[in-house]
Amino acid sequence: MMTGQQVYMGLKGFLIVSDPQEQALDLPRGEFDLPLCIHDADFTNDNVLVYSGANMMGHFGNTQLVNGQPNYNYSAATKAYRLRLLNGSQSRILKLAFDDGTPIIVIGVDGGLLEAPEEYPYLLMGPGERYELWADFSDKTVGDRVILNTLAYDETAGGIGQGDELEIMRFTIDRAEVETLTLPSTLVPMGEVYDVADIQDEKYWPITFEGGMFLLNGAMWDMTDMTATLENERAPGDTLELITMTNHEGNIQFAPPMHFHGRQFQIHSRSMVDPDSIDAYNTVKDGIVDSGWQDTFMIMPNETVQFLVRWSRHPGLFMWHCHNLPHEDMGMMRNFLLSEVSCPADLTHDGVVNISDFLEIIANWDSPFGDVTGDDKTDVADILATIGDW
């Protein structure tokens, strides 16, 4: 696990994964497939990068960087771009929008492409979150400039230090090229869509502020026993559970971006428990993307978020933590422990291996879903393993 300082000093970037389903889509490629790592940093008058360290308020730099560069200006054509966004900031929650009204069209989230594009007035993006956008500049003319900003929002919606309006980067349209691509109406099927009626267990994990520290599930990271777990931080592998996380308690409240290692999940619901927080919440809520496979999500002050997760087929000790990295460095992280899966071939989770499990394999061929052998790919090996468990 990296410290916040290591991330701040440059240990962040992209690992781009593709598969045949993604490759089959008519999406922008090559120079029009653009990774953008957004983060802020502090520089001295001599342009020396400095790190102020972890503190309760988080870290908000005096300079906005994109791919490590200040005042980032991208030379763009009159084409559609696939923007792969990473919020690599220590603490800053972004409310991203184009200054000319170019719509925010989300095509992908943490876990990959969505089933279909979704349009938002702006995009709320916490540290550690990843999104993919379809940004179409084909209607622009040479000489146009499109600015990507983070918009102002109510500080109490995100916590102390949040909500400033800032320029992030510019796209300068400097050449005319013919665009032949159009936004696809469908992208990639999700695979298994969880149903709350099928859950096998539930967990309740509150976020609290006690004794001057932020606690997850009533506890901090234990440096004396780094494998420690509480009873409700353990589960049998492959169990479908409903997790309820609350962010109601304590006299200091932030909007932590919660991140889980080793598993992705589906957001089930959000609810605001404090009527006095509604006005602040309304300044960010329309940019929250809950679709698709997530591994990081924002939970706002006085909000309850429920998500559905089928725990990993791979047993072991995994981490969940706040991705506001100064808070993580101060111990805002916990473990969860997964035991062995009793029968990986029971893909329908009905207690028996039969033809319905074969149909799951066929329906999810060549994808991570329907995987029996644990290699994150569904193929003939999974059919053979299912026959062995028939």
Disulfide bonds with the S-S distance in Angstrom:
none
